């Protein structure tokens, strides 16, 4: 019987490449190395990574629930959620003028696709 989702061996190489592209472009963007190709790769692979991550979650739901039954699994989840909330708050309160981000205000690759 065919499964409705890709198998783990088929999904893993894609997730690895998507992670590598997002990691490299994310580091470049962090250091304000911004051009159309970098931003397009980061945005498009970001969406692909979200989809692949959702499929990965579906394929591994039982093991994930099993990890969360363990204390260190719940602690790990709590730490990740606290870091996410803290970094979100810091990002909301961290202001830069347009001179700090020369690419601010310029349309991104996905903005151009929408038009």
N, C-alpha and C positions, 0 to 999 in steps of 0.2 A: 504494500500500500504506500502510495506517495504521501509525503508530509506536505502540509500547506506552506511551510517555511523552508528556507534553505537549511541544509544540514550544517552542523558545527564545522566540519572540515572545509566546507565551501565558504562559510561566513568568516572564519578566523583570518585568512589572508587579507580579505577586504577590510576588516576591522583594523588589522595591523597597519595597512597602508594608509587608511583614513586617519588613524591616530598619528602616524608619523608626519603626514602632511599638515594636520592641524597643529601638532606640536612645533614643527619648524616655522610655519607661518605665524603661529601665535607668538613665538619668541621674537621673530622679526618685527611684528606689529608692536610688541611691548617696547622694543627699542626704537620705535617710530620709523622703521624702514617700511614705508607704505608706497605701493604702486598698484596699479589695476590688477596685475597678475597675482600678486600676493593676496590682495584682498578678495579677489574672485575665488582663488583656491581655498582660502580660509572659510569663506562664507558657504560655498557649495559643498565642500567636504564636511563642513560642520553639519549641514542638513543630512548628508549621507550618513554621518556618524550617529546622528540622533536616530535615524531609521534603523541602522544596524544595531545600535544599542538596544532599541526596543525589541527587535527580533531576538537578540541575545538574551534579554530579560525573559521573554516568553519561553525560549528553549531551556533556560536554566532556572525556572521559577521554583521548582522543588528544592534544589540545592540552596538557593538564596534563603528560602524560608527556614531550611535547616540551619544555616549559619546564624540566622537571627534568633534562633532558640538558644544559642550559646552566648555566654556573657560577653566574650570578646567581640562577637559579631555585633551585638547591640551597642557596645562601647564604640566600636569603629564607625557604625552608622551615626551615632550621636555626635562624634567628633567631626565627621564630614558635614553634618547638618549645621553645627555651630560655626565651623569655618566658612561655610557657604553664606550663612546669615551675616557673620561678621564682615566678610569681604564685601558683601553687597552693601552693607551700611557704610563701610569705609569708601566704597566707590561712589555712593550717593553724596557723601560729604566732601569728596576730593574734587576741587574745582581747578580747572586749567583754563586760561584764556586761549583764544584762537592762535596766538603766537606759539603756544606750547605744542599744539597739534596742527601743523600746516595742512593736513588732509581733512580737518574738521569742516563740515559743511559741504564737502564735495560729494557728489552722488557715488554710490558704490556700484559694483557690478550688478547686484540684485536689484538696485533701484532702476538701473537702465533696462533690465529685463521687464520690469513691471510697466514701464512707459510704453 
